[in-house]
Amino acid sequence: MTLLPLSLVRRLAPWLRPVRALVAGQWLREAEVDAVLAWLHPAWRLRRVMAQVVGREWVSDDLLALRLRCNGNARNWRPGQHVQLYLEQGGVRHCRSYSLTRIAADGCVELGIRRQAGGRLSNWLLDHLGVGAVLELGQAQGDLQWPQQGEGVGLLAAGSGITALLGLLREALACGYAAPVTLLHYVREAGQKAYAAELQQLMQRYPNLQVRWLLTGQAASAAVEPGGRLRAEHLLGMQGFSLLACGPAGFIETLRQHWAGPLQSEAFSPPLRAVETGAPVRLDFVRSHLQVAGDSARNLLEQAEAAGLRPLHGCRQGICTTCTCTLLGGRVRDLRSGDVFAEPGQPIRLCVSAPLGDVQLEL
C-alpha cells in the first residue's frame, strides 16, 4: 500500500531541493529522509533513482522489454545510454548494465534484458520480477549518439546489441531523420529476432529504413541472403554512411577490419586478447590491508576477486565505470587500447586494467 501515487511523487521531486541542501550541510541524514519518503511511496528517494515496473513484453524468444517508471531523480537520460540495475539477493547487492531502449517524457523508460546461460541476475529478472516491483537504477552513462554527418546511417547489432541501437533509431525516425538507414541484426536463430514486429512496422512507416536479419547459427536458412557472420559484402551499399555498432568484442573487431569510415561502437564483452602467462607481480590492496601475489596478464578485477575481495562492478568490459578505483602506485595497462597509466591518484577501471609490475590500489 502506498500513501501517494508515483505521478505525484515525480511532480514533487523538484520541491525537495531545500531538503537536499540541508543534507549537504549535514543538518539532516539522507538515510533518515529516504526512510520517510519510502514510507509515502516505495519508489521515492531524495537523490537515488528508483523505478517501478509497469510492464513486461517478450520481444523475442530470449529477450524481454522491461518497462519502468522512474521517481523523478533521473537526470538528462537519452537513448544510446545504459544504466546499472541494482538488486539484492541473499544479502548480496548485485548490479548489471542494461541499455535504454526508450525514454518518455512521463518518466517511463524501457530496458532490454536478455536471458543468459547461468546468469544469476538477468534470469531472475526474467522469471520472477513482476509488475509493481520497485528497483534501483544508477544514473545513465554512455557516449553513443546518432551521427550528424554522412549520407546515411548504418546500424550493426549482434545479439542483444540491438538494445543499444534501437532507442537511437526510434528517436531519429520520430524526429524526422530522412536519409537512408540500414539496420543489420545478426542472430543465431530466427527466434532471436528481437523487436521484429516493431521493426517491420517501422519499415512500412518510414521508407528510408531497411532492416535485415542475418542468421549465424548452424541452422541458418540458405534463403537468408547474404546470411552468416559479418563479412565485407554485408557493408556494400553503405559507402558514405556513418556506422553505429554494438555486439561482442570479436564482432566489433571484425567490423573494424572491414570498415574504414566513421564508426561509433560499443562492445558488451571483454576485449579479445591472446592468452598470456604474465609475469609475477605484487598487488597491494591498501584499504583492505591485503597484499597478494598476482600476474601481469589478468585484469585487476579478476585478481581482486580471486584474493577474496568483492569490488563493486557492473559490465566487466570498461563501459559502466562501476569498478573505478584509484591507482596509488605502480603502472597498469588498459587491455582495450594498450595505454599505460602510472600517475598516482589516477582513477582506473579494474575490469580492463592489468598490472605492469607491483601496484598499490585504494581498494
Sine and cosine of phi, psi and omega as CSV:
sin_phi,cos_phi,sin_psi,cos_psi,sin_omega,cos_omega
0.00,0.00,0.71,-0.70,0.04,-1.00
-0.88,-0.48,0.55,-0.84,-0.03,-1.00
-1.00,0.06,-0.39,0.92,0.00,-1.00
-0.77,-0.64,0.56,-0.83,0.10,-0.99
-0.96,0.27,0.45,-0.89,-0.02,-1.00
-0.90,0.44,-0.53,0.85,0.03,-1.00
-0.87,0.49,-0.63,0.78,0.04,-1.00
-0.95,0.31,-0.62,0.79,0.06,-1.00
-0.83,0.55,-0.67,0.74,0.01,-1.00
-0.90,0.43,-0.67,0.74,-0.03,-1.00
-0.93,0.36,-0.49,0.87,-0.03,-1.00
-0.99,0.13,-0.24,0.97,-0.08,-1.00
-0.79,0.61,-0.72,0.70,0.00,-1.00
-0.90,0.44,-0.40,0.92,-0.05,-1.00
-0.97,0.22,-0.05,1.00,0.02,-1.00
-1.00,0.02,0.07,1.00,-0.02,-1.00
-0.84,0.55,-0.70,0.72,0.04,-1.00
-0.87,0.49,-0.58,0.81,0.03,-1.00
-0.92,0.39,-0.64,0.77,0.04,-1.00
-0.89,0.46,-0.61,0.79,0.03,-1.00
-0.90,0.43,-0.63,0.78,0.03,-1.00
-0.91,0.40,-0.61,0.80,0.05,-1.00
-0.92,0.39,-0.67,0.74,0.01,-1.00
-0.89,0.46,-0.55,0.84,0.03,-1.00
-1.00,0.06,0.12,0.99,0.03,-1.00
0.89,0.45,0.46,0.89,0.12,-0.99
-0.99,0.10,-0.43,0.90,0.05,-1.00
-0.74,-0.67,0.39,-0.92,0.08,-1.00
-0.99,-0.15,0.76,-0.64,-0.05,-1.00
-0.87,0.49,-0.62,0.78,-0.02,-1.00
-0.88,0.47,-0.60,0.80,-0.01,-1.00
-0.95,0.30,-0.62,0.78,0.06,-1.00
-0.89,0.45,-0.70,0.71,0.00,-1.00
-0.88,0.48,-0.58,0.81,0.00,-1.00
-0.89,0.45,-0.64,0.77,0.03,-1.00
-0.93,0.37,-0.70,0.71,-0.01,-1.00
-0.89,0.45,-0.65,0.76,0.00,-1.00
-0.91,0.41,-0.47,0.88,0.06,-1.00
-0.92,0.38,-0.57,0.82,0.02,-1.00
-0.97,0.24,-0.59,0.80,0.10,-1.00
-0.36,-0.93,0.75,-0.66,-0.09,-1.00
-0.89,0.47,-0.27,0.96,0.00,-1.00
-0.98,-0.17,0.05,1.00,-0.07,-1.00
-1.00,-0.03,0.79,-0.61,0.08,-1.00
-0.61,-0.79,0.30,-0.95,-0.03,-1.00
-0.93,0.36,-0.75,0.66,-0.04,-1.00
-0.77,-0.63,-0.44,0.90,-0.06,-1.00
-0.95,0.31,0.55,-0.84,0.03,-1.00
-1.00,0.02,0.93,-0.37,0.12,-0.99
-0.93,-0.37,0.49,-0.87,-0.05,-1.00
-0.60,-0.80,0.59,-0.80,0.00,-1.00
-0.97,-0.25,0.70,-0.71,0.02,-1.00
-0.94,0.34,0.82,-0.57,0.01,-1.00
-0.89,-0.46,-0.13,0.99,0.01,-1.00
-0.14,-0.99,0.46,-0.89,0.05,-1.00
-0.68,-0.73,0.71,-0.70,0.03,-1.00
-0.55,-0.84,0.83,-0.56,0.09,-1.00
-0.97,0.24,0.85,-0.53,-0.03,-1.00
-0.95,-0.30,0.00,1.00,0.19,-0.98
-0.29,-0.96,-0.02,-1.00,-0.01,-1.00
-0.89,0.46,-0.44,0.90,-0.12,-0.99
-0.76,-0.65,0.25,0.97,-0.04,-1.00
-0.72,-0.69,0.78,-0.63,-0.04,-1.00
-0.94,-0.35,0.74,-0.67,0.17,-0.99
-1.00,0.02,0.92,-0.39,-0.03,-1.00
-0.98,-0.22,0.87,-0.49,-0.04,-1.00
-0.98,-0.22,0.77,-0.64,-0.09,-1.00
-0.77,-0.64,0.47,-0.88,0.13,-0.99
-0.87,-0.49,0.86,-0.51,-0.10,-1.00
-0.99,0.14,0.25,-0.97,-0.14,-0.99
-1.00,-0.02,0.09,1.00,0.01,-1.00
0.97,-0.26,-0.07,1.00,-0.02,-1.00
-0.99,-0.13,-0.02,1.00,0.08,-1.00
-0.94,0.34,0.67,-0.74,-0.11,-0.99
-0.83,-0.56,0.92,-0.39,0.16,-0.99
0.84,0.55,0.65,0.76,0.06,-1.00
-0.96,0.29,0.53,-0.85,0.02,-1.00
-0.55,-0.83,0.41,-0.91,0.06,-1.00
-0.84,0.54,0.50,-0.86,-0.05,-1.00
1.00,-0.08,-0.21,0.98,0.05,-1.00
-1.00,-0.07,0.09,-1.00,0.03,-1.00
-0.69,-0.72,0.35,-0.94,-0.01,-1.00
-0.77,-0.64,0.44,-0.90,0.15,-0.99
-1.00,0.09,0.73,-0.69,0.08,-1.00
-0.95,-0.33,0.81,-0.59,-0.07,-1.00
-0.94,-0.33,0.66,-0.75,0.04,-1.00
-0.46,-0.89,0.70,-0.71,0.02,-1.00
-0.99,-0.10,0.77,-0.64,0.04,-1.00
-0.72,-0.69,0.83,-0.56,0.02,-1.00
0.85,0.52,0.55,0.83,0.00,-1.00
0.99,0.16,0.04,1.00,0.00,-1.00
-0.93,-0.37,0.77,-0.63,-0.01,-1.00
-1.00,0.04,0.90,-0.44,0.00,-1.00
-0.96,-0.26,0.43,-0.90,0.11,-0.99
-0.54,-0.84,0.55,-0.84,0.05,-1.00
-0.64,-0.77,0.40,-0.92,-0.04,-1.00
-0.98,-0.18,0.76,-0.65,0.01,-1.00
-0.73,-0.69,0.58,-0.82,-0.03,-1.00
-0.98,0.19,0.56,-0.83,0.10,-0.99
-0.99,0.10,0.92,-0.38,0.00,-1.00
-1.00,-0.07,-0.28,0.96,0.04,-1.00
-0.42,-0.91,0.62,-0.78,0.08,-1.00
-0.71,-0.71,0.86,-0.52,-0.03,-1.00
-0.93,-0.36,0.36,-0.93,-0.06,-1.00
-0.93,0.38,-0.39,0.92,-0.03,-1.00
-1.00,0.08,0.20,0.98,0.03,-1.00
1.00,-0.03,-0.01,1.00,0.02,-1.00
-0.99,0.13,0.69,-0.72,0.08,-1.00
-0.77,-0.64,0.29,-0.96,0.01,-1.00
-0.75,-0.66,0.70,-0.72,0.07,-1.00
-0.89,-0.46,0.54,-0.84,0.11,-0.99
-0.97,-0.25,0.88,-0.48,-0.06,-1.00
-0.88,-0.48,0.84,-0.54,-0.04,-1.00
-0.97,-0.23,0.61,-0.80,0.07,-1.00
-0.93,0.37,0.75,-0.66,0.00,-1.00
-0.88,-0.47,0.72,-0.69,0.05,-1.00
-0.87,0.50,0.88,-0.48,-0.01,-1.00
0.98,0.21,0.06,1.00,-0.02,-1.00
-0.94,0.33,0.85,-0.52,-0.07,-1.00
-0.96,0.27,-0.77,0.64,-0.09,-1.00
-0.99,0.17,-0.75,0.66,-0.07,-1.00
-0.87,0.49,-0.68,0.74,-0.02,-1.00
-0.93,0.37,-0.56,0.83,0.07,-1.00
-0.91,0.41,-0.67,0.74,0.03,-1.00
-0.87,0.49,-0.66,0.75,-0.03,-1.00
-0.94,0.35,-0.62,0.79,-0.15,-0.99
-1.00,-0.08,-0.40,0.92,-0.17,-0.99
-0.79,-0.62,-0.37,0.93,-0.07,-1.00
-0.96,0.29,0.84,-0.54,-0.06,-1.00
-0.94,-0.33,0.24,-0.97,0.08,-1.00
-0.88,0.48,0.71,-0.71,-0.03,-1.00
0.98,-0.20,-0.33,0.94,0.02,-1.00
-0.92,0.40,0.45,-0.89,-0.01,-1.00
-0.90,-0.43,0.74,-0.68,-0.01,-1.00
-0.82,-0.57,0.31,-0.95,0.13,-0.99
-0.96,-0.28,0.65,-0.76,0.04,-1.00
-0.85,-0.53,0.50,-0.86,0.17,-0.99
-1.00,0.10,0.20,-0.98,0.09,-1.00
-0.92,0.38,0.53,-0.85,-0.08,-1.00
-0.93,0.36,0.55,-0.83,0.05,-1.00
-0.66,-0.75,0.25,-0.97,0.06,-1.00
0.78,-0.62,0.49,-0.87,-0.13,-0.99
-0.91,-0.42,-0.05,1.00,-0.01,-1.00
-0.90,0.45,0.74,-0.67,0.02,-1.00
-0.64,-0.77,0.48,-0.88,0.04,-1.00
-0.91,0.41,0.78,-0.62,-0.05,-1.00
-0.88,0.47,0.62,-0.79,0.02,-1.00
-0.98,-0.19,-0.11,0.99,-0.01,-1.00
-0.81,-0.58,0.23,-0.97,0.02,-1.00
0.97,-0.26,0.33,-0.94,-0.02,-1.00
-0.98,0.19,-0.20,0.98,0.01,-1.00
-0.05,-1.00,-0.05,-1.00,-0.02,-1.00
-0.78,-0.62,0.74,-0.68,0.12,-0.99
-0.95,-0.32,0.76,-0.65,0.03,-1.00
-0.91,-0.42,0.85,-0.53,0.00,-1.00
-0.85,-0.53,0.85,-0.53,-0.05,-1.00
-0.75,-0.66,0.65,-0.76,0.11,-0.99
-0.90,-0.44,0.82,-0.57,0.03,-1.00
0.86,0.51,-0.77,-0.64,-0.04,-1.00
-0.95,0.30,0.00,1.00,0.10,-1.00
-0.87,0.50,-0.32,0.95,0.04,-1.00
-0.87,0.50,-0.49,0.87,-0.07,-1.00
-0.92,0.39,-0.49,0.87,0.00,-1.00
-0.97,0.26,-0.36,0.93,-0.10,-1.00
-0.97,-0.25,-0.41,0.91,-0.12,-0.99
-0.89,0.45,-0.69,0.73,0.00,-1.00
-0.88,0.48,-0.65,0.76,0.04,-1.00
-0.89,0.45,-0.67,0.74,0.01,-1.00
-0.90,0.43,-0.74,0.68,0.01,-1.00
-0.83,0.56,-0.73,0.68,-0.06,-1.00
-0.92,0.40,-0.69,0.73,-0.04,-1.00
-0.89,0.46,-0.70,0.71,0.00,-1.00
-0.91,0.40,-0.66,0.75,0.00,-1.00
-0.90,0.43,-0.48,0.88,0.00,-1.00
-1.00,0.03,0.07,1.00,0.11,-0.99
0.99,-0.10,0.30,0.96,0.03,-1.00
-0.89,0.46,0.85,-0.53,-0.15,-0.99
-0.91,-0.40,-0.13,0.99,0.03,-1.00
-0.95,0.30,0.28,-0.96,-0.03,-1.00
-0.88,0.48,0.64,-0.77,0.06,-1.00
-0.76,-0.65,0.81,-0.59,0.06,-1.00
-0.87,-0.50,0.83,-0.56,0.05,-1.00
-0.93,-0.37,0.85,-0.53,0.12,-0.99
-0.94,-0.34,0.84,-0.54,0.01,-1.00
-0.88,-0.48,0.89,-0.45,-0.02,-1.00
-1.00,-0.09,0.85,-0.52,0.01,-1.00
-0.69,-0.73,0.45,-0.89,-0.01,-1.00
-0.95,0.32,-0.67,0.74,-0.10,-1.00
-0.76,-0.65,0.37,-0.93,-0.04,-1.00
-0.87,0.49,-0.53,0.84,-0.01,-1.00
-0.93,0.36,-0.15,0.99,0.00,-1.00
-0.99,-0.14,0.22,0.98,0.06,-1.00
-0.96,0.27,1.00,0.06,-0.08,-1.00
-0.94,0.35,0.62,-0.78,0.05,-1.00
0.87,0.50,0.43,0.90,-0.10,-0.99
-0.86,0.50,-0.71,0.70,-0.02,-1.00
-0.88,0.47,-0.69,0.72,0.01,-1.00
-0.91,0.42,-0.67,0.74,-0.02,-1.00
-0.91,0.42,-0.58,0.81,0.08,-1.00
-0.89,0.45,-0.66,0.75,0.03,-1.00
-0.91,0.42,-0.63,0.78,0.03,-1.00
-0.90,0.43,-0.62,0.79,0.03,-1.00
-0.89,0.45,-0.60,0.80,0.02,-1.00
-0.94,0.35,-0.55,0.84,-0.05,-1.00
-0.99,0.12,-0.55,0.83,-0.05,-1.00
-0.87,-0.50,0.98,-0.21,-0.05,-1.00
-0.88,0.47,-0.33,0.94,-0.02,-1.00
-0.99,0.17,-0.08,1.00,-0.03,-1.00
-0.98,-0.18,0.77,-0.64,0.12,-0.99
-0.82,-0.57,0.79,-0.61,0.01,-1.00
-0.87,-0.49,0.73,-0.68,0.07,-1.00
-0.74,-0.68,0.68,-0.74,0.09,-1.00
-0.96,-0.27,0.70,-0.71,-0.01,-1.00
-0.84,-0.55,0.87,-0.50,-0.05,-1.00
-1.00,0.05,0.75,-0.66,-0.07,-1.00
-0.94,-0.35,-0.13,0.99,-0.02,-1.00
-0.97,0.23,0.13,-0.99,-0.03,-1.00
-0.90,0.43,-0.46,0.89,-0.04,-1.00
-1.00,-0.04,0.26,0.97,-0.02,-1.00
-0.86,0.51,0.71,-0.71,-0.05,-1.00
-0.97,0.24,0.61,-0.80,0.05,-1.00
-0.93,0.37,-0.28,0.96,0.01,-1.00
-0.96,0.30,-0.31,0.95,0.05,-1.00
-0.98,0.18,0.93,-0.37,-0.15,-0.99
-0.83,-0.55,0.76,-0.64,-0.12,0.99
-1.00,-0.05,1.00,-0.07,-0.17,-0.98
-0.91,0.41,-0.17,-0.99,0.02,-1.00
1.00,-0.01,-0.12,-0.99,-0.04,-1.00
-0.94,0.35,0.28,-0.96,-0.09,-1.00
-0.81,0.59,0.79,-0.61,0.07,-1.00
-0.71,-0.71,0.28,-0.96,-0.07,-1.00
-0.86,0.51,-0.60,0.80,-0.05,-1.00
-0.92,0.39,-0.32,0.95,0.05,-1.00
-0.92,0.39,-0.35,0.93,-0.06,-1.00
-1.00,-0.06,-0.01,1.00,0.03,-1.00
-0.88,0.47,0.66,-0.75,-0.03,-1.00
1.00,-0.04,-0.07,1.00,0.02,-1.00
-0.96,-0.29,0.23,0.97,0.04,-1.00
-0.86,0.52,0.73,-0.69,-0.03,-1.00
1.00,0.06,-0.08,1.00,0.02,-1.00
-0.99,0.13,0.34,-0.94,0.28,-0.96
-0.98,-0.19,0.69,-0.72,-0.08,-1.00
-0.95,-0.30,0.57,-0.82,0.19,-0.98
-0.85,-0.53,0.73,-0.69,-0.06,-1.00
-0.63,-0.78,0.57,-0.82,0.07,-1.00
-0.53,-0.85,0.72,-0.69,0.00,-1.00
0.14,-0.99,-0.20,-0.98,0.04,-1.00
-0.89,0.46,0.32,-0.95,-0.04,-1.00
-0.85,0.52,-0.63,0.78,0.01,-1.00
-0.90,0.44,-0.62,0.79,0.04,-1.00
-0.89,0.45,-0.72,0.70,0.00,-1.00
-0.91,0.43,-0.64,0.76,0.00,-1.00
-0.90,0.43,-0.66,0.75,0.05,-1.00
-0.88,0.47,-0.67,0.74,0.01,-1.00
-0.88,0.47,-0.67,0.74,0.01,-1.00
-0.88,0.48,-0.52,0.86,0.02,-1.00
-0.94,0.34,-0.43,0.90,-0.08,-1.00
-0.97,-0.25,-0.12,0.99,-0.12,-0.99
-0.76,-0.65,0.79,-0.61,-0.01,-1.00
-0.94,-0.34,-0.03,1.00,-0.04,-1.00
-1.00,0.04,-0.16,-0.99,0.01,-1.00
-0.87,0.50,0.73,-0.69,-0.07,-1.00
-0.53,-0.85,0.79,-0.61,0.24,-0.97
-0.93,-0.36,0.71,-0.71,-0.05,-1.00
-0.61,-0.79,0.39,-0.92,0.06,-1.00
-0.57,-0.82,0.82,-0.57,0.00,-1.00
-0.98,-0.22,0.69,-0.73,0.01,-1.00
-0.97,-0.26,0.30,0.96,0.14,-0.99
-0.73,-0.68,0.38,-0.93,-0.02,-1.00
-0.86,0.50,0.47,-0.88,0.02,-1.00
-0.88,0.48,0.58,-0.82,0.01,-1.00
-0.98,0.21,0.77,-0.63,0.02,-1.00
-0.70,-0.71,0.53,-0.85,0.08,-1.00
-0.90,0.44,0.55,-0.83,-0.01,-1.00
-0.91,0.42,0.80,-0.60,-0.01,-1.00
-0.82,-0.58,0.54,-0.84,0.09,-1.00
-0.98,0.18,-0.69,0.72,0.04,-1.00
0.99,0.12,0.55,-0.84,0.04,-1.00
-0.99,0.12,0.51,-0.86,0.03,-1.00
-0.93,0.37,0.64,-0.77,0.02,-1.00
-0.67,-0.74,0.20,-0.98,0.07,-1.00
-0.93,-0.38,0.79,-0.61,-0.01,-1.00
-0.95,-0.32,0.83,-0.56,-0.02,-1.00
-0.91,-0.41,0.96,-0.28,0.06,-1.00
-1.00,-0.04,0.99,-0.11,-0.26,-0.97
-0.90,0.43,-0.77,0.64,-0.08,-1.00
-0.91,0.41,-0.49,0.87,0.01,-1.00
-1.00,0.04,-0.06,1.00,-0.02,-1.00
0.81,0.59,0.76,0.66,-0.07,-1.00
-0.72,-0.69,0.76,-0.64,0.12,-0.99
-0.84,-0.54,0.77,-0.64,-0.04,-1.00
-0.67,-0.75,0.33,-0.94,0.11,-0.99
-0.99,0.14,0.68,-0.74,0.03,-1.00
-0.69,-0.73,-0.30,-0.95,0.03,-1.00
-0.59,-0.81,0.24,-0.97,-0.09,-1.00
-1.00,-0.03,0.12,0.99,-0.05,-1.00
-0.99,-0.13,-0.72,0.70,-0.09,-1.00
-0.99,0.14,0.42,-0.91,0.04,-1.00
-0.95,0.31,0.33,-0.94,-0.11,-0.99
-0.94,0.33,-0.44,0.90,0.05,-1.00
-0.91,0.42,-0.74,0.68,0.01,-1.00
-0.87,0.49,-0.66,0.75,-0.05,-1.00
-0.95,0.30,-0.55,0.84,0.07,-1.00
-0.92,0.40,-0.67,0.74,0.03,-1.00
-0.91,0.42,-0.62,0.78,0.03,-1.00
-0.91,0.43,-0.43,0.90,0.02,-1.00
-1.00,0.07,0.03,1.00,0.04,-1.00
0.99,-0.11,0.01,1.00,0.04,-1.00
-1.00,0.10,0.32,-0.95,-0.02,-1.00
-0.75,-0.66,0.94,0.34,-0.01,-1.00
-0.91,0.42,0.52,-0.86,0.14,-0.99
-0.88,0.47,0.65,-0.76,0.04,-1.00
-0.37,-0.93,0.26,-0.96,0.02,-1.00
-0.69,-0.72,-1.00,0.09,-0.16,-0.99
-0.97,0.23,-0.41,0.91,-0.08,-1.00
0.87,0.50,0.48,0.88,0.01,-1.00
-0.60,-0.80,0.26,0.97,0.11,-0.99
0.99,0.13,0.27,0.96,-0.05,-1.00
-0.98,-0.19,-0.74,0.67,-0.23,-0.97
-0.99,0.15,-0.29,0.96,0.03,-1.00
0.94,0.34,0.10,1.00,-0.03,-1.00
-0.88,0.48,-0.57,0.82,-0.07,-1.00
-1.00,0.01,0.27,0.96,-0.01,-1.00
-0.86,0.50,0.72,-0.69,-0.05,-1.00
-0.65,-0.76,0.40,-0.92,-0.01,-1.00
-1.00,-0.01,0.78,-0.62,0.09,-1.00
-0.99,0.13,0.88,-0.48,-0.03,-1.00
-1.00,-0.08,-0.44,0.90,-0.02,-1.00
-0.18,-0.98,0.43,-0.90,-0.01,-1.00
1.00,-0.07,-0.12,-0.99,-0.04,-1.00
-0.80,-0.60,0.58,-0.81,0.09,-1.00
-0.73,-0.69,0.38,-0.93,0.07,-1.00
-0.87,-0.49,0.58,-0.81,0.07,-1.00
-0.98,0.19,0.87,-0.50,-0.07,-1.00
-0.94,0.35,-0.26,0.97,0.04,-1.00
-0.99,0.10,-0.70,0.72,-0.12,-0.99
-0.94,-0.33,-0.33,0.94,-0.09,-1.00
1.00,0.08,-0.04,1.00,0.01,-1.00
-0.89,0.45,0.56,-0.83,-0.01,-1.00
-0.95,-0.30,0.71,-0.71,0.02,-1.00
-0.84,-0.54,0.76,-0.65,-0.07,-1.00
-0.64,-0.77,0.13,0.99,-0.05,-1.00
-0.99,0.12,0.87,-0.50,0.04,-1.00
-0.85,0.53,0.65,-0.76,-0.02,-1.00
1.00,0.04,0.04,1.00,-0.03,-1.00
-0.99,0.10,0.71,-0.70,0.07,-1.00
-0.96,0.27,0.68,-0.73,0.06,-1.00
-0.75,-0.67,0.37,-0.93,0.04,-1.00
-0.99,-0.17,0.90,-0.44,-0.12,-0.99
-0.85,0.53,-0.60,0.80,-0.15,-0.99
-0.95,0.31,-0.30,0.95,0.00,-1.00
-0.82,-0.57,0.38,0.92,0.01,-1.00
-0.84,-0.54,0.73,-0.68,0.06,-1.00
-0.86,-0.52,0.60,-0.80,-0.05,-1.00
-0.96,0.28,0.59,-0.81,0.11,-0.99
-0.93,-0.38,0.83,0.55,-0.10,-0.99
0.86,-0.51,-0.14,-0.99,0.00,-1.00
-0.90,0.43,0.69,-0.73,0.01,-1.00
-0.71,-0.70,0.42,-0.91,0.11,-0.99
-0.86,-0.52,0.77,-0.64,-0.06,-1.00
-0.83,-0.55,0.58,-0.82,0.09,-1.00
-0.99,0.12,0.98,0.22,-0.06,-1.00
-0.57,-0.82,0.00,0.00,0.00,0.00
